[in-house]
Amino acid sequence: PGLVATNYHVVESATRIEVILQEGDYADATVVGTPPAFDLALLRVPFSSDRLPPAALGTGNGLRMGQKVLTVSNPLGLWHSLTVGVISGLNRELPGLELGPSLIQFDAPLNPGQSGGPLVDSEGLVVGVTTAKMRGAEAIGLAIPVDVLAHILPDLKEMGHAFRPRI
């Protein structure tokens, strides 16, 4: 409760981060942790779990091409918008991120303002964090699998960054 995941590139240069609920209530958020190389950010907002219920997390394991997915976001300032598509590729790579070939490719249309929103399967489970669209393409979106977020979430809460062992 009180934690929200989004993309790092959404908040990286922000001087103030505000979270707005569907009812119109809003509050300032603080950054709990960021792994910029994974383009993720974890925010804390002062809403209780009955005001901001936790999303049910799925997994990227077992996703199939052709599977229906939905994105929830705020494209071009149009609050609480939904787009629908299908998974059109798996294990994609995005230059500049250290995620390797793990991204989910989908064909729901993406516009500015949709980064950081959830990619949800037809059962309502979050399977990814929408992160980018391919430049020059009509409908090629990429999402970070929720498994990546789930793996580093304890580190973000405890240390503010992802644990990365080095020799």
C-alpha positions as CSV (number, residue, x, y, z in Angstrom):
1,P,0.0,0.0,0.0
2,G,1.2,3.5,-0.8
3,L,3.7,2.4,-3.4
4,V,3.4,3.1,-7.2
5,A,5.8,1.8,-9.9
6,T,6.4,3.8,-13.1
7,N,9.3,4.5,-15.5
8,Y,12.4,6.3,-14.5
9,H,12.3,8.5,-17.6
10,V,8.9,9.8,-16.4
11,V,10.3,11.2,-13.1
12,E,14.0,11.6,-13.7
13,S,14.0,15.4,-14.2
14,A,10.9,16.1,-12.1
15,T,11.1,18.7,-9.4
16,R,7.7,17.7,-8.1
17,I,5.8,14.4,-8.6
18,E,2.0,14.4,-8.2
19,V,-0.2,11.3,-8.2
20,I,-3.9,11.9,-9.2
21,L,-6.6,9.4,-8.4
22,Q,-9.6,8.8,-10.7
23,E,-11.8,10.7,-8.3
24,G,-9.6,13.8,-8.7
25,D,-7.8,13.6,-5.3
26,Y,-4.1,14.2,-5.6
27,A,-1.0,14.1,-3.5
28,D,2.7,14.6,-3.8
29,A,4.8,11.5,-4.3
30,T,8.3,10.9,-3.2
31,V,10.9,8.7,-4.9
32,V,11.7,5.5,-2.9
33,G,14.1,4.0,-5.4
34,T,15.2,4.0,-9.0
35,P,17.3,1.7,-11.1
36,P,17.8,4.0,-14.2
37,A,19.4,1.2,-16.2
38,F,16.1,-0.7,-15.9
39,D,14.0,2.5,-16.6
40,L,11.9,1.9,-13.4
41,A,11.0,4.1,-10.4
42,L,9.2,3.3,-7.2
43,L,7.2,6.1,-5.6
44,R,5.5,6.5,-2.2
45,V,2.2,8.2,-2.1
46,P,0.2,9.0,1.1
47,F,-2.9,7.1,0.1
48,S,-4.3,4.1,2.1
49,S,-4.9,0.8,0.4
50,D,-8.7,1.4,0.3
51,R,-8.0,4.7,-1.7
52,L,-5.3,3.2,-3.9
53,P,-5.7,-0.6,-3.9
54,P,-2.7,-2.7,-4.8
55,A,-2.7,-4.0,-8.4
56,A,-2.7,-7.8,-8.8
57,L,0.6,-8.8,-10.3
58,G,0.8,-11.5,-12.9
59,T,4.0,-12.8,-14.5
60,G,5.7,-12.5,-17.8
61,N,6.3,-16.2,-17.8
62,G,3.9,-18.0,-20.1
63,L,2.9,-15.0,-22.1
64,R,2.0,-15.9,-25.7
65,M,2.0,-14.1,-29.0
66,G,-1.5,-13.1,-29.8
67,Q,-2.5,-12.9,-26.2
68,K,-4.8,-9.9,-25.5
69,V,-3.3,-7.0,-23.4
70,L,-4.5,-3.6,-22.3
71,T,-2.7,-0.4,-21.3
72,V,-4.0,2.1,-18.8
73,S,-2.5,5.5,-19.0
74,N,-2.8,9.2,-19.7
75,P,-2.0,9.8,-23.4
76,L,-1.7,13.4,-24.3
77,G,-3.3,14.4,-21.0
78,L,-6.4,12.3,-21.6
79,W,-6.8,10.9,-18.1
80,H,-7.6,7.3,-17.4
81,S,-7.4,6.0,-21.0
82,L,-7.4,2.4,-22.1
83,T,-5.9,0.9,-25.2
84,V,-6.2,-2.7,-26.3
85,G,-3.9,-4.9,-28.3
86,V,-2.1,-8.2,-28.4
87,I,1.4,-9.4,-27.6
88,S,3.2,-9.3,-30.9
89,G,6.7,-10.4,-29.7
90,L,8.6,-11.5,-26.7
91,N,12.2,-11.2,-25.6
92,R,12.8,-7.9,-27.3
93,E,15.7,-5.6,-26.5
94,L,15.9,-1.8,-26.2
95,P,19.2,0.0,-26.6
96,G,20.2,1.9,-23.5
97,L,18.6,-0.4,-21.1
98,E,20.4,-3.2,-19.3
99,L,17.5,-5.6,-19.4
100,G,18.8,-7.6,-22.2
101,P,16.3,-9.4,-24.5
102,S,13.4,-9.5,-22.0
103,L,10.9,-6.9,-23.2
104,I,7.3,-7.6,-24.1
105,Q,6.3,-6.2,-27.6
106,F,2.6,-5.4,-28.1
107,D,0.6,-3.6,-30.7
108,A,-1.7,-1.3,-28.7
109,P,-1.3,2.2,-29.9
110,L,1.0,4.4,-27.7
111,N,1.3,8.1,-27.5
112,P,3.2,10.6,-25.3
113,G,2.0,10.2,-21.7
114,Q,1.5,6.5,-21.7
115,S,4.9,5.5,-20.3
116,G,4.9,4.1,-16.9
117,G,1.4,2.7,-17.0
118,P,0.6,-1.0,-16.5
119,L,0.3,-3.5,-19.2
120,V,-2.5,-5.8,-18.1
121,D,-3.6,-9.2,-19.3
122,S,-7.3,-10.1,-20.0
123,E,-7.6,-11.4,-16.4
124,G,-6.7,-8.0,-15.0
125,L,-3.2,-9.0,-13.8
126,V,-0.3,-6.6,-14.4
127,V,2.2,-8.3,-16.6
128,G,4.4,-5.3,-17.5
129,V,5.2,-1.6,-17.2
130,T,4.7,0.2,-20.5
131,T,8.0,1.9,-21.3
132,A,8.4,2.9,-25.0
133,K,7.2,2.8,-28.5
134,M,9.4,2.2,-31.5
135,R,10.1,5.4,-33.3
136,G,8.7,5.5,-36.8
137,A,6.3,2.7,-36.1
138,E,2.6,2.9,-35.9
139,A,1.9,0.4,-33.1
140,I,5.0,-1.3,-31.7
141,G,5.1,-0.8,-28.0
142,L,7.5,-2.3,-25.5
143,A,6.9,-3.1,-21.8
144,I,9.2,-4.2,-19.0
145,P,8.0,-7.5,-17.7
146,V,6.5,-7.3,-14.2
147,D,8.9,-10.1,-13.1
148,V,11.8,-7.6,-13.4
149,L,10.0,-5.2,-11.1
150,A,9.0,-7.9,-8.6
151,H,12.6,-9.1,-8.5
152,I,14.1,-5.7,-7.6
153,L,11.2,-4.4,-5.5
154,P,12.6,-5.5,-2.2
155,D,15.9,-3.8,-3.0
156,L,14.2,-0.6,-4.1
157,K,12.2,-0.5,-0.8
158,E,15.3,-1.3,1.3
159,M,18.2,0.4,-0.4
160,G,16.6,2.8,-3.0
161,H,18.4,1.0,-5.9
162,A,18.7,-2.4,-7.4
163,F,21.4,-4.6,-5.8
164,R,24.1,-5.2,-8.5
165,P,27.0,-7.4,-7.4
166,R,30.3,-6.5,-8.8
167,I,33.7,-8.0,-8.8
